[in-house]
Amino acid sequence: MSNSDMSLPPDWDDDERMSFMFSDFKENRDVNPADWDSKMDFWTALVVESCRSGGTVCVNLQELNKTFRRKEKSPLGLATVLQFMARSGKIQRESEFAANVDCGWLSWGVGLLLVKPLKWTFSTLLGSSRVPLEECFVVIELVKEKAAELLRIYRRSEFSSHSILSFQELCALSSDVCADESTLCMALLQLQRDKQVMVSLHEGEKIVKFCQPGQDRVSPVTDVDIGIYQLQCSEKLLGERMEKLGLEADKCRQEAKLLLSEGKKSQALRCLRGRKRVEKRADNLFAKLETIRGILDRIAQSQTDKMVMQAYQAGVSALRLSLKDVTVERAENLVDQIQELCDTQDEVNQTISTGVPGADEDMDELEEELKLLLDESKPDSISNLPKVPTNPLRPPRESVLPDKDLLTSLPAVPYSPLNITTEQLEEELNQLTLLESGFQQKKMPSPAKKAEPAQ
């Protein structure tokens, strides 16, 4: 892959900056740790990005020198970058990556079939100062991404109901995810390491078993799995043959129609007879196909029933464990104890509500004493109040009220309608004037009485 196929950093066009980046690393990092680390971070990120852009998970020094070539120059420190990435666990040699898969999950023979070519060398990379140009390394971050994407595509595909797929079917299914067969093999190895797939051989053919939803890890391939896989292969094969027979029957019909238009009736009849034979074979294959499909449906139903039975079994086990110390006798004893305690509580409440014996008599005595206290307190409170006068109300000497004779001399209140003339009103007004003058004379004291206090 050329560097034109990937997004390069902005510093790529800076000659001074790239002159430093293309130079070799110092043998001793402690001379200038900041420059050494910045250069290492730059190339590490660029190596990962170049693999991601190319859709691959493997990288080697020879390809990197071509990818990062700039102005007819290649970086001098890429070997050091690969060694550093290997030390930090970011990359791993293909052979070591495949060998790290548990032998119980991947046999050495299957590994040799999956990863081609594998160089089973046992020299340590970290102890060697030279990195072979063609030595392939797996980028761990990218292979994990590919494995997760491959598993997601399988579960969203039409093959999700099939626990086992052939390697060729998986290649066709993952064509948009894995750029080549080597990338697919690396993703499968990662899924095997995660216990999500099992790769095995059946009659010289590589088959892949996926972990089904609800399972933490995939189970080993059993005879039942092989039988189901064979039925699925037979279903696929019969479907393909029926499709071919259908095309052949249509071809015979078209030939008979053409021969009939040319007046070759006998040849047209032979074509029609051939078409009938093809259709009969197709009917036989269809009956067999329906039988196989019925068996597969029953197997799927049995697997569902098995899952339900396992759920029931787990439920029974959990219920038995939860009811381990629970018996009918113990439950009845607990109920009796609860009833006895409730009765006791009712008796206690009733006793408390009735009060202390003799409390009523004490209450009566207290009420009598309270009544006496109230009676004793009444005179004191009344004595503090002013006495109510019993004498008839007489106006004081200073108050001026009309005499009895004066009151009798007043005219009676009229009860008749007010038919009064002007002369009558003037006469009554004069009388009132005389009365008012006499009233004022009585109110004023005499001069003799005013002089008495002075003596």
Buried (B, 14 or more C-beta within 10 A) or exposed (E): BEBEEBEBBEEBEEEEBBEEBBEEBBEEEEEEEEEBEEBBEBBBEBBBBBBBBBBBBBBBBBBBBEBBBBEEEBBEBBBBBBBBBBEEEBBBBBBBBBBEBEEEBBBEEBBEBBBEEBEEEEEEBEEEEEBBEEBBBBBBEBBBBBBBBBBEBBEEBEBEEBBBBBBEBBBEBBEEBBBEBBBBBBBBBBBBBBBBBBBBBBEEEBBBBBBBEEEEEBEEBEEEBBEBBBBBBBBBEBBEBBEEBEEBBEBBBEBBEEBBEEEBEEBBEBBBEBBEBBBEBBEEBBEBBEEBBEBBEEBEEEBEEEEEEEEEEEEEEEEEEEEEEEEEEEEEEEEEEEEEEEEEEEEEEEEEEEEEEEEEEEEEEEEEEEEEEEEEEEEEEEEEEEEEEEEEEEEEEEEEEBEEEEEEEEEEEEEEEEEEEEEEEEEEEEEEEEBEEBBEEEEEEEEEEEEEEEE
